[in-house]
Amino acid sequence: MSAQLPSLQDNHRLQVVVAALFLALFLANIDQTIVGTVARTLATDNRYIDLWTVTFVPMIGVFQILYSHLHSLFSIKIVYLLAIYLFELGSVVYTTAPNSMTMMFGRAIAGAGAAGICTGGFELIGKIIPLDYFLSCIGIMLAILSFAPAVGIFIGSAFTDRSIWQCLILCPYLYGRASASLKPA
């Protein structure tokens, strides 16, 4: 166990934190394919439809380096929770967007938050998981990174023809709130 997170000595609390990390990672990655699937039916301004889906992923790539540096300067937990809140803010912005430019701006904010969720998840696993279970947790996290986009395509296409797509996109916000609340003090 790390000296930085001394309150995680209890096995049950450790399991809750790891479950919250897995949930946040799943939701950050499912989000990119749900919007990509739903975007074709939502587009009223076709000039920007491709930018709705591609603003998310470059922001992840750009901000991962920044988050890695922030983890060395500040508490990983605080930076990770800020990344969750940034992801949630982006989700709310693009869910309630009145036009395409606001939608792209919200997707960029959510992508910046998703970068911190991915980077912080791996950092926290490295700090709090005993060495015996470390490789298993990394394997599960990589499986989540592979599995979430496939699930997102099916979920997005199931709700494309219905008018509840905003509820579907807002779900990562709600689950992000739940995931952030599972983090111990």
N, C-alpha and C positions, 0 to 999 in steps of 0.2 A: 504494500500500500504506500501511497505517496504521502509525504509530510504536508503537501499542499491541501489535501482533502482528508483531514483526519476523521471527519464524522462518518465516513463510509466503512467503518469497521464491521458494522452489522451486515450479515449476509443478506437479509431480507431487503434492507435499504439499497444494497448494491444491485440486487436483482431489479428493483423498481427503477433505479437510475439507468441501468442498461436497457431495460424495456423502453424507457422514455427516449433514450438515444436512438434506438432502433426505429421507434415510431416517428420521430422527427426526421430521420434520414429517409424513411419510406415516403413520407408526405412531401418532402422537398423534391424528391425525384419523380413522384407520380404526377406532380403538378405540371411539369413540362410537357408531358404527353397528353394530359387531359385537355389543356388549352390548345395544343396543336390539332387535336381531333375535332374539337368543337369550333375552332376558328373559322372553318370554311362555311359553316352555316350561319355564323354570326356576322359575317362581313357585309357591311353596307358600303364601305369605302374600300374597294379592292386594291387601291394603290398601296396600302400599308399592311395588308393581311400577312405577307411574309415576315414583316418586321415584328408582328405580334409574337410569332413563335421563335424567331431567331434572336431576339434581344435578351432572352433569359440565359442561354448557354454561354455566350461570350462574357457576360457579367460574372458567371461562376468562375471562368478561367482567369479573368482579371483580378478578382477579389480574393482568390485562394492564397495568393502570395501575401497580400496585405494581412489577411487573417492569421497566417502563420507567423508573421512578424508581430502582430498584436498579441498573440498567445505568449510570446517570449517577454513582452513588456508588461502585460496586465494579467489578472487572474483569468484562467481559461473559462471558468464558470461564468464570469461576468460577460466576457466577450461572446461566449456561446449563447447566453440568454439574450444579449443585444442582437445577435444574428437571427434568433427566432423571432424577436419583435420586428426586426427589419423585414423579414420574410412575410410576417403577418400584415404589416403595413402595406407592402407591395400587393399582397393578395386582396386587401380591401380596396386599394386604389384601382387595380385593374378590374375588379368585379363590379365596381360602381362607376366605371369610366363612361362618360357621356360621348366620347369620340375616340378615334384611333390613336391620336397622339397621347392622350392620357392613358390609354391601354398600354401603349409601348413603354411609357414612363413607369407605370406600375409593374410591368413585367421586368423592367430593368432593376427596380428596387427589390422585387422578389428574388431575382437572380443573385443580387449582391448578398441577400440574407441566406439564400440556399448555399452559397459558397462557404459561409461561416458555419452552417449546420454540418456540411460534409467535413470540412477541415477540423472543426471543433469536435465532432463525433469521434474521429480517429485519434485526435489528441487526448480526449478524455478517456477513451478506452485504454490507451497506452499508460495513462496515469493511475487509473483506478482498478484495473483488472489484474488479478494475480497472474503470474507468468504461466501457470498451468493451463489457464483458460484463455490466454491472450490470442493464440492463433485461431481458436474456435470462434471467438468474437469477431476477429477480423474477417474470417471466412463468411460468417453470417452477414456482416456489413457489406461485403462484396456481393453476396447473393442478393441482398436487398437492392443494391445499385443496379443489378442486372434484371431483377424481377419486377421492380416498380414500373419501369416504362412499359413493359408488356401488359401489366394490369391496367395502367392508365389509358392505353388505347382502347381496351374493351369497355372500361367504365365510361370514357368519353363518347364512344360510339353508341353506347346504350342510351344515353340521355341527349343525343344530338337533336332528335326530332321533337323532343319535349321542351316545354318552356321552363323547366327547372334547372337549366344549365348554370345559372348564377348560384344557386344553392350548392351545386356540385363543385363549382370553383371555390366557393366560400368554405367548403369543408376543411381544406388544409389549414385555414385560419383557425377554425374551431378546435381542430385536433392539435394544432400548434400551441394553442392556449392550454390545452390539457397536458401536452407534453412538457411545457414550461412549468406548469404547476406541480408536476411530479418530481422536479428537481429538489433535492433536500436543501435546507438552509445551511 
